[in-house]
């Protein structure tokens, strides 16, 4: 099967297709960092700090829900049409996000954006797995991760500059020219000879997954804020999650073409890669989503400085990815991922020790080590997984790994957003001064905007201390997930 595809790939202009894939990866990198940098400005403009995490969660929910479907569809209809359709949906969502006038509208448009984004990363990386030989993949995947990281360097910086001098709405519209160029490259230069198959899509599995994750997200974000953890609402939501999850597992085991191909998980390296992708996904969203808020709201820096602290992660990621391909060949899969796991612990530990006096440089170094850990582990996971399956399963296998990271992002955004909101609300309610007790979570809107000068010094200090205390709780959870990731990596065979 591999030989047959390589013969067909001669009609495909690999260099041009690679450029199109790089543009798609660039678009994904920009999306992953530029929105985080702009969120304080968006909250200051639209209000609704209590809905902060939903801007990420809504996007990530639909991304995670659709990534496996796109992987399966790409195995049936080919990579080209599936990726093009996904990009079109992503661009429509991006266009509408720029016109949002309320936080609720932005969340809805982010849902649409997430539906399209589910196709971008997994199918783009699967195309590379198709058109390059196994011997070439480690090197090319390293280059791809490097391009992703290098382009992500521009995300925080560009986001900060756009927010400062143009407006936050342009962070969404910047996707439009990138997406159109990607579509053109794929349309003209990627040629596939796909054997048509009767599509069998696991719609029931998809529905059950959506019910499970959306219910879990709502419970994690609003629990302890909108309703008590010991309330009837908590019990009902937990029951829905448990039943829907059980039905989802049952459906996946009986479906002819399951949404989640559990048989692939029987390979230990794939199993560990998918589990660790989930835990690092939680870690990654915790840092990328909330670091700009810490730098601006606690340290008092501007959006551009906050963006550069995230840029450091994007520098560490490509550097480590470039090295990862060589390490895989010299010291093996297990040792490469273990080094990455140690870097994740160092980075998250530095975030845990960070204070407002530490300054942006400390935040940047923390981001850098986290990026090194992500670069080493993610590149190794993709190369290992794609080398373990045949062409017919490569799209589903790659998408399954992306799905687990996206699921980690989704659960992480909800979990850590809930931690932030509940801790901040508890902190404000426990303040003795009456003028402080009247404050709410959404008072942070003003702290992140230009109206913070309207606060008295006492109130401003309480809000900053509350935000700092709450974010430190978030970073403690992030650190626990870094330790958990390393613990799972210990289960890899020494021969890997």
N, C-alpha and C positions, 0 to 999 in steps of 0.2 A: 504493500500500500504506500509506503514511504517513497519507493522508487517511482511508482506510477505518478505520484503527485509532483515529484521533482521534475519529471519530464514535462508535465503540464506547466510548471512554474517557469520554463524557458520562454513561454509566450508572455509572461508577466515581467514587466520592467522593475526588477527588485529595488533598484536604487530610488526610483520615483515613488514606489509604494512605501518604502522605508521612510521617505520624507513625509508622506501623508500620515503615516502612523506616528511619526515624531510630532507632527502638528496636533494630532489628536491627543497625544500624551501631554503636550504643552498646554492644551486647553484644560485637561484634567488637573495639571499642576497649578495653573492659574486659579482654577475654581477652588482647589483645596486650601489655598493660602490667602487669596485676595479678599474673600468674603470675611474671613476671620479678622483681618486687619481693619476692615471697614465697619465691623459690627458696632463698635462703640459710637461711631458717627451715625449709623442707621438708627440705633436706639435713641440717641439724642434728638434725631429728627422726627422719627415716627412714634417714639415712646414705647412702652411695653417691655421693660426690662424683665418682667416675670415670664415673658414669652421668648426670651433670648435663646434658650436651647431649642425651642421648636423650629427656629429658622434652620438650624442644622438637622434636627431630628426628622422633619418632614422630607427634606431632600434625601437624607440617608435611608429613610424607611423605604421610599419607592426605588431608590438605587439598589438596596439589598433585595427587595422583593422581585425585581425584574432581571437582575444580573444572571441568574441561573436560566431563566426563560430565554434570554438572548443567547446564552451559551448553547442551549439546546437547539434553538432556531438556526444558529450559525452552522451547526452540524447537519441540519436538514436542508436549508436553502442556500448555504454558502455564507462566507464571512461578509462579502461585499454589500449585498442588499440590506442585511441586518444592521451593519454598522452605519450605513448611510441613513436609514430610517431613524436609528437612535440619535444620530447627530442632529437631524432635522427637528425632532421633538425637543432636544436639549436647547437648540437655538431659539425655538418658539418660547420656551420657558424663560430663557435668559432675557429675551426681548421684553416680555411682560414684567419680569422682576424689576426692570428699570423704571417702570411706570407705577409701581406700587405706592399708594398713599397712606396705607395703614399697615401695621405689623401683621394683621390677619390676612390681608391681600398678599403680602410678601410670602407668607407661609404657604398659601394656596399655590402661588406661581412656582415656588420652590418644589412643591410636589410634582408639578408637570416637568420641571427641569430634571428632577431625579429620575422620572420615568425614562427619559432619554439617556441620562448619564449611565444607566445600567449597562448599556451596550458599549460604551466608549472604551474603557480600560481593558476588560477581559477579551473582547473580540479583536481589538487592536493588537494585543500581545499574542493572541492565538494566531493571527496572520503571520507574525514574525516566526512563530513556531512552525508554521506551514512552509514558508518559502526558504527557510534556511535549514541546513542539515544539522543533525545532533551535535556534530563537532563544532559547528559555527555558533550554535545557540548561546552557549555560556558567554562568549565574547560579545555577541550582538545584544543579548539581554542586559549585560553590564553597560554597554553603550546606551541602550534605551533608558535604563534607570538613571544613568548619568545625565542624559538629555532631559529627563523628567525633573531631576534635581536642579540642573542648571537653569531650566526655564522657571522652576519654582522660586529661584533666587529673585527673579523679577517680580513675582507675585506680591510679596509683602511690600517691597519697595515701591512698585507701581501703585499698589493699593493705597499706601500712605500718601503718595504724591497726588493721586487722583482725588482722594478725600480732602487733602489740604487745599488744592488749587482749582479743581474742576467740580467735583461732586461725587457722592458715593454711587449714584445711579450708573455711572460709566463703568463701574467694575463688572457689571453684568453685560453691558453692550460690547465690551471688548472681545467677547466670545464670538460675535457674529462674523467678522472677517476670517478668523481662524477656522471656524467651522466650515465656511463656504470653500476655502482653499483645500481643506481636507477632503470634502465631498468631491471636488473636481479631481484631485489626485487619485482617489480610489476609483472614480467612474472611468477615467481614461486609461489607467495603467495597471489595474488589478484585474486579471482574467482567470476565472475559475472554471473547472469542468466538474460540476457537482452532479452526482447521481441523485435524481429526484426521488424523495421518499415520501410516503404518506405521513403527514405531520400528526404526531400524537403528543399533545401538550397537556401537562398535568395542571389543569385549571383548578381542580378541587384542592390540590396541594398548595397552589399559589394563594387561594382564598384563605385556607386555614392558616397559612404562614402569616398573611396580613393581619388576620384577627389576633393571632398570638402576639406578634411583635407590637402592633398598635396598642393593644390592651396593656402589654407590659410597659411600653413607653409612657402611657398616660399614668399608670400606677407609679412609676419611678419619678416622673417629673412633678406630679401634683401631690403625691403622698407626703403627708406632713406639712403641706402648704394649704391646699384647698380642702383637704379632709384629713382626719386623723389616721395614723397608721393602724389604730385599733377599731376603726369605724366599720360600718356595714359596707360602705363603698369599697374599702380595701379588700374585704373578704370576697365580695362579688367579683371584683376585677381579678383577684388571685385565682378564683375558681374558673373564670373564663380562660385565663392563661393556661392553667393546668389541663383543662378539658381540650382546648384547641390544640395545644402542643401534643397531647397524647393522640388525638385524631390525626394530626399531621404526620407523626411517626408511623402510625398505622397505615395511612394512605401511601406514604412513600415506599413502604415495604411491599405493597400490593400492586402499585401502579406499573403498567408496562413500560412507560418512559417517565420515571419519577423526576420531580423538580430537583430533588437532592439525591444524586446517585451514591447511595450509601455503600455500594459494593466497592467503590474506589477507595473507601476509607479502610479497607482490610489491609492495605499496604501500610506498614507502620510509619514509614517516612511521610506519606501523604496524610495520615491521621495526625501525626504530631505537627506537621506544617499547617494544617487547617486549624487545629486547636490554638496554636501559638499565633496564627494570623488573627484569630478572634481576640485574644488577650492583648496583643499589640495594637489592634484596632481601637480598643477601649483607651489604651494609653495615649495613642496618637491624637485622638479627638479631644482628650482632656487637655492636652498641651496646646494644640493648634487653635482650639476654640476660645480658651480662657486666658491665654498668655497676653494678648493685646489688651484685654480688660484690666489685667493686673498692672501692666506697664503704664497704661494711661490713668486708670482709676486710683491705683495705690501709689505708684512711683511719681505720677504727675507729669509724665512725658507726653509728647504729641504723637499723632498717628504714624508719622514717618519713622520715628524712633521705634515705636511698637512693631512696625512692619519689619524693621531690620533685625529685631530679636528673633523673629520667625525665620528670616532669611538664613540665619546661621544653621538652622536645621536643614535647609535646602542646600547648603554647602556641604555639610557632613554627609548627607544622603548620597549624592552622586560620587563623592570621593570614595566612600566605602563601597558603593556598587561597582565602581571601576576595579577596585582591589578584589572584590568578592569573586569575580570570574576567575582570577588567577589563583586565589586561595582555594577555590573548589578543586582545581586541578592539582594543587601542590599538597595541601594538608587535609582535603576531604570535606564532605558536607557537614559532618557533626562538629568538627572543630571550628569551622567557619561560623556556623550558627551560634556556637557557644560564645565565641568572641563578641558576636553581635549582642547576645543576651547580657553579657557583662556591661557593655556600653550603655544598654538601656537602663540598667540598674544605676549606673553612675549618673546618667542624665536626669533620671527621675528623682534620684537622691538629692541632686543639687537643687532641683525645683523645691523639694521639701524643705531644704535649709534656707531658701531665699527669703529675704526681707526687703522692705522698701528702701532700706539703706544700702542694700547690695548693689543696686543700680542696674541699668540695662545690660552692662557688660556681663554680669553674672548670668542674667537671663539668656543672653546670647550663647554663652559657653554651655549652659544646660541644654539649650536647643541643639547645639552642635553635636554633643555626645548622643543625644536621642536620635538625631539624623544618622549618625554612624551606625547605631544599632539597627535602625530600620533598613538602611542600605544593605548591610551584611546579611540580614535574615531574609528580607523579601526577595532579593535576587537569587539566593540559594534555594528558596522554596520553589520559585517558578521554574528554574532549570531542572530541579529534581522531579517535579511533578510532570513536566512535559516530556521528560525522558522516560517516564514510567508507563506511559499509555500510548496507544496507537492513534492514528489520525482521527478515526471516527469518534474517539472519546476525548480528544485533546481540548476541544472547545468546552465541553462540559467540565472536564477536570480543572482547567484553568479558571473557568467561571466559578467553580465550587470554592477554590481558594480565595478568589476575589470576594465571593459572597461572604465567606467567614470574616474577612477583614471588614467588609462593609457592615456586616451584622455587629461586629465589635464596635465600629463607629456609631452605629445606630443605638445600640444598648448603652454605650458609653456616653453619648450625648444626653440621653434621657436620664441615666443614672447620675452622672456628674452634675447635670443641670438641676436635678432634684436635690442633690446634696447641697449645692450652692444656695438654692432658694430656701430650703428648710433651715440651714445654718444661719443664713443672713436674717431671716425672719425671727428666729429664736434670739439672735444677738440683739436685734433692735427692741424686741419686747422685754428683754431683761435689763434694759437701761433704766436707771432710776429717775432721770430728768424727764419731766412731763413733755417738754417740747421735743424730745427725742423719741418718746414712745409713739407720738403721732406719725412718725415716719413709716414708710412702707418699703417693700422691695423695689417698687418703681421709682422711689426717690433717687435711685442710682442713675436714672435717666439724666437728671440734672448734673450729677457728679461727673458723668462722662461727656457732658456737653459744655457749652459756653456759659450756662447759667449757674455754674457752681460758685461763682463769686457772690451770688445772692444768698448763699448760706452764711450763717454766723460761723466763726472759727470753731466753736464747740460742736455744732451740728456737722460741719464738714469733716472734722477729725473723727467723729463717731462713725460716719458713713465710710470713711476710708479704712478705719480700723475694722469695722464690720466686714467690709469687702475683703480685706486682707486675711482676716481670720477664716472666713468662709472658703476662700480660695486655697488656703493652706490645707483645709480638710479635703478639698478636691485633689490636691497634689499628694496627700497621704494615700488616698485611694489609688491614684495613678502609680505611686511607688509600689503598692501591694501587687498590682497587675504586672509590673516589671519583674518582681520577684517570682510571681507565678509563672510568667513566660519562661524564665530561666529554669525553673523547676521542671517544666514539661520537656525542655530541650535535653535534660539529663536522661530521659527515657529513650533517646535515639540510640541505635546500636553503634558500638564503637567502630564497626566496619563501614558505617555510612560516611 
